[in-house]
């Protein structure tokens, strides 16, 4: 059984594609995930993997999940029936949907593996950076800082050991406007992807690693801008992707499984079973292509020695 660290990019409902790639990594023998990390949807996958779920179990969970059940308002009809609530949420609470249903769903899944707080995922390492088997990215827009959880919850007067995994993931998935932001010790916290959607560097050391860190990244199609709505949408997606793409050096690219998402929106919460299967298979195909060429010793020789 091979060891590895894994970092999973955010991508909304497209997280099933990450699981498809993960299933192939497991087939290649990478089943001993020492540390994992993620942003947004990647944080969901990473937390369940850290809790002990296999890729096979994750596939079943993601294929059976009805994403719409995690939301308050999902369709145009909902907006017509509850216009005041939607407008109040968007402008008064800075978001339309509560995130509590998603947190509750995740709490149930983690509880099934007897995992609740980060204390359950302590590694025994003396280095703070490696003290837990899971790290989650969120964004503090009040302080304009990226937050790496659980360690940086200390800045808010909390003990990292006592932080709930589901709570940390909840903070990471708060897509602006879509979910209401959460307040942590007076600061507004939203989706980690605003500052780093793909922190593949998170577990790097100065010295050559004993085992690889794999990045699981979702590729977006170039979109045509056809009006003000698509224009604003592409501005926001560029904000999510631009920072990490700018710092995607060759040493990171060669250890990244790049998964085409075939133009599916991260907010397409009404995904069909066929679309879920297509995303899963896209992840599988991307990972098979990646592992045909992957050579850890060559990577170490070229980039880490």
N, C-alpha and C positions, 0 to 999 in steps of 0.2 A: 504494500500500500504506500503510495507516494505522498509526500508532504507538499503543501503549497499554501500561499496566502491568496486571497481573492478580493478584488475590488469591483463593485457592481455599479454601473451608471444608472442615473435616474431616467425614467421614461414613461411615467404614468402607467396606463393599462398594458403597456407593451412589455411589462416585466416577465411575462410568460416566455418571451424570446430568450431572456437571460437564463431561464431554467432549461430551455432546450440546449443551449451551449454548455451549461453545467452538466447535463446528463452525459454528454460526450466526454467531457473532462473526467468524469467518474469512470467511464468505460476505458479511458486511457490510464486508469490506475490512481488518479488524484482524488482520493477519498479522505485523506487526513488533512482537513482544512484547519491549519493552526490559528490563523487570524483572518477575519473577513471584515469588509467595510462596505458602505454604500450610501448613496444619496437617494432620497425620495423612494421610487419603486425599487431601486437597487438596495435601499435600506431594508425594505420588507423582505426581499430575498435573502439578504445577508443575515438578518436577525433569525430567520427560520433555519437557515443553514447552520448558524452558530449554535442554535438550540438543539441540533441533532437530527434535523430532517434530512433525508436523502433526496437526490434529484427526482427519483421515482415518486416519492411522497409529495414533493413540491409540485410536480406535474399534475397530480390528481387534485391537489388543493386549488391550483390556479385555473385548471380547466373547469372545475365545478363551481368556482366562485362567480356569483352574479354581482358584478361590480355596482350595478344600479342600487342594490340594497344598501350600499355604503353611503348613499347620498340622500339629501333632503329634496333637492330640486334637480331633475335630470332632463326634462323635456320641455318643449315649447308650451305644451298643455299645462305643465306645472306652473310655468310663469304666468299664463293667462288666468289660472285659478287662484294663484297666490301672488299677485303682482306687488302688493304692499309689502309682504314679507320678503320677497326677493329684493325689492328696491331698498328696504330698510337694511337688509343684510349686506348688500353691496356697498352702500354709502355710509351706514352707521357703524356696522361691525367690520367693514373692510373685506367682506367675503360672503358668499352666498350659502355655502354648505358647512355644517358642523363636521368636525373630524372625529367626534366621539364614537360614531358607529364603526369606523375603521379601527380605532384603538381597541374597542371592545372585541371586535373580530380577531385582532392579532393577539390580544390577551388570552383568548380561548385557545388559540393554536399553540402559543408558548406554554400555557399551563399544561397542555397535554404532554409536554416533554419535561414537566416539572421545572420550568424556567420562568422567573419573574423579574428579578433585578440583575444588574450587572455583577453583583456579588456572585451570582451563579455561574458567571463566565470568567472568573479570575484564572489567569494562566500560571501564576506562581513566579512570574518574572519580576525581578527587582527594578527594571526600567519602567518608568511610568508609561512610556509610549506603547509598551507591549504588555501592560498589566492585565488587559482584558482581551478576550477572544473576538470582540466586536467593537467597531468604531462607526459612529454615525455622524453625518454632516448636516448641520442646520445653519440658518443665517439670522443673525441679530441685526435687524434694520434700524433699531434705535441707536446702537453703538457702531453700526456699519462694520461688523466683524463676522467672520466665519467662526462657527462653534464646532469643535470636534468633541463629540460626546463618547463616553461619559466624563472623561477627565476634566473638560473645561466647564462642567456644571459647578465646579468649585467657585468659579467667578460669581455665581449667583447664590452663594451661601448654602449649597447642597452638597451632600456626600455622594461621590460617584457610585459607591457600593450600593446605595439605597435607591438609585435612579431606576425606574421601571424601563425595561427594554421597549415595551409598547409605547410608553410616553416619549422616549427618545425618537422612535420611528415616526410617531405622530407629528412631532415638531419638524421632522425632515420632509414630510410630504405636503406641507401646507402651501400648495400652489397659489400664488397671489390672485386674489379676486374670486377664485373658485372655492377655496376653503377659507374660513375665518382664521386670521392669525391667532396665535396664543401669546399670552403675556407670561414672562418668566421674570420674577423679581422686578417688575416695572418695564421690562424691555419687550418689544414686539419681535416675535420669532416666526420666520416663514421658511419655505422650501430651501433646502440646502443648495439646490441647483443654481440659485441666484448667484452664488459665489464660487461654488465648485461642484459641478455635476459629475465629474469623473476624477476623483483624487487618487489616481493610480500610484502616486508617489508616497502614499501615506505610511507604508511599512518599510520604506527604504532605509538602509544603513549606509555608512561611509564605506565599510568593508564589503568584500564580495559575499553574497548571500549563500546560505547552505541549500536553500531550495527556492523555487521561483515564486514571484508574485504575478498572477494573471489578471489582466483587466478584461472586463466584460462590458463592451460598449455598443450602443445602438446607433446605427447610421441613419441619418435622415436624408430623404430625397430633397434635391433642390426644388423649391416651390415657386410657381409662377405667382407674381403679385398682380391681382386682378381688381383691386379696389382698396378702400381705406381699412376694411376689416383684416384682409390678408396682409396688408402692409404693417399694421400694428402687431399682428400675430407674429410675423417674421422678425420684427424688431425684438420682440420678447424672446423668441427662440434663439436669436443670435446672441442675446445677452447670456442665455443659459449655456450655449455651446462655445462662445468665442474665447472666453478666458482659458478654458482647458485646451482648446484646439491650438491656441497660441503657444502653449507650453508642452505640446505633444511632440517631444523630441524623439529621435530615432530609437533611443533606448527604451522609450515607453511604447512606441508603435509596434516594435517587434514582439512584445509580450502581451499585446492586446488582441482579443478576439472581437473583430468588428462585424456586427450583425445587422444586415439590412432589415429595416422595419417596413419597407414597401409602402410608405406614405401614410401609414395609419397614425392618426392623431393620438398624442398621449392622453387626451381627455375624452376619447371615444369609449365612454363607460357602457355603451350598448353593444359592445363587441359580440359578434356572433360566434358560435362554436367553430365554424369554419375559419374565421379570422384568427381565433385563438390557436387553432391547430396550425395554421399557416405560419404564425409567428414562432411557435415552438419549433417547427421544422426548419425555419430560417436560421434559428439559433443553432440547431444541430448541424446544418450544412456549413455554416461559418466556422464552427468549432472543428469539424472534420478537416476542412481546408487548412485551418491554423495548425493543427497537430501533425499534419503531413510534413510540415516544414520546420516545426519547433525542435530546437536543439539547445538544451539548457547550458551545456558546457560551452558551446559556441557563443551563446549570449554572455556568459560570464567572462569569457576570454576577450570579447569585443568591447563590452561596455562596463564591466565591473572589476577589472583587474588593473 
